[in-house]
Amino acid sequence: MVVPLREILRKDTLAIISSIVHEGPFYCHIDVENRHGYEEEGWEVWADENAKQCAGAMIFANNICKLSRDPIKGAAQKKLGKDKEKIFATPQEFIDHHSVTINGKIVGSCSVGNSPRR
């Protein structure tokens, strides 16, 4: 089961990094929200058949030197290239941006909606 980006962010920022590194499907949350919606029953099935993959996740993978073994996804990554200014440059930068920290200790994750790095 694929979990919406906003739900993953509420629970665990490391789950996003893990999904990218382990080459799981990573759907564009904007595409799913605009064309189908997460509230609809069976959105995962719809996403498997129709949703675009997240360009930001592919660029992030490029930024951390992770090229997909899937030839189609790998070709898309090569076309997109790296962008360390608009997309997170490292996993730690991603975690720091999405984490709630108290006294230097990560205590939770925040939901960022559709916001990119900046």
ABEGO torsion letter per residue (X at the ends): XBBBAAAAAAABAAAAAAAAAAGBBBBBAAAAAAAAEAABBGAAAAAAAABBBBAAAAAAAAAAGBBBABAAAAAAAAAAEBBAAABBABAAAAAAAABBBBGGBBAEBBBAEABBAX
